[in-house]
Amino acid sequence: MAELMNKTLKRTDLENRLAYPTHSLWAFPQLSEGQTSILFDARDTLGKVWNLKLSTRTQGQYQQPVITGEWLSLVQEKGLGVGDRIVLTREVYEDDEVSYEIRTERKILNVWAPVQ
């Protein structure tokens, strides 16, 4: 299992879109083949599937990839706030099937606790 991102959330992540690290774009090879966005499903710790969209911007000042789709719905349902953490992992199985898992953790007194 590969960890694609482990990020402490900022206000922009919670109100607009989740910034995705450029160094983890390797996990979505279609983006290196000229596509500017890709839809993918990520399962949370309760088994709920979230439909997410990873996009790279081709114009403008900020080129950082971002995650949208049901991201803001996930934020709302989990009650995430500034300082909470998101962990996105990728698993490749023997038959080359790929799955993604998204884990949320709430910051409580400088310690992160899983959010169900």
Residue pairs with C-beta under 8 A, 6 or more apart in sequence:
1 89
1 90
1 91
1 101
2 27
2 89
2 90
2 91
3 87
3 88
3 89
4 21
4 24
4 27
4 88
4 89
4 90
4 100
5 20
5 21
5 24
5 86
5 87
5 88
6 85
6 86
6 87
7 13
7 18
7 19
7 21
7 85
7 86
7 87
8 83
8 84
8 85
8 107
9 18
9 80
9 81
9 82
9 83
9 84
9 85
9 86
10 19
10 82
11 82
12 19
13 19
13 75
13 86
14 75
14 80
14 81
14 82
15 72
17 66
17 67
17 68
17 71
18 66
18 67
18 68
18 71
18 86
19 64
19 65
19 66
20 54
20 64
20 65
20 66
20 67
21 65
22 64
22 65
25 31
25 32
25 56
25 65
26 32
27 90
28 38
28 40
28 54
30 38
31 37
31 38
31 54
31 56
31 65
36 55
36 56
36 57
36 58
37 53
37 54
37 55
37 56
38 53
38 54
39 51
39 52
39 53
39 69
40 52
40 53
40 54
40 100
41 49
41 50
41 51
41 52
41 100
42 49
42 50
42 52
42 88
42 100
42 101
42 102
43 49
43 50
43 99
43 100
43 101
43 102
44 50
44 74
44 101
44 102
44 103
44 104
45 101
45 103
45 104
45 114
45 116
46 116
50 69
50 70
50 71
50 73
50 74
50 102
51 69
51 70
52 67
52 68
52 69
52 70
52 71
52 102
53 67
53 68
53 69
54 65
54 66
54 67
55 65
55 66
55 67
55 68
56 63
56 65
57 63
57 64
57 65
57 66
74 80
74 102
74 104
78 104
78 115
79 106
79 115
80 86
80 104
80 106
80 115
81 106
81 107
83 107
84 104
84 105
84 106
84 107
84 112
84 115
85 104
85 105
85 107
85 112
86 102
86 103
86 104
86 105
87 102
87 103
87 104
87 105
88 100
88 101
88 102
88 103
89 100
89 101
89 103
90 98
90 99
90 100
91 98
91 99
91 100
91 101
92 98
93 99
103 114
104 114
104 115
105 112
105 113
105 114
105 115
106 112
106 113
106 114
106 115
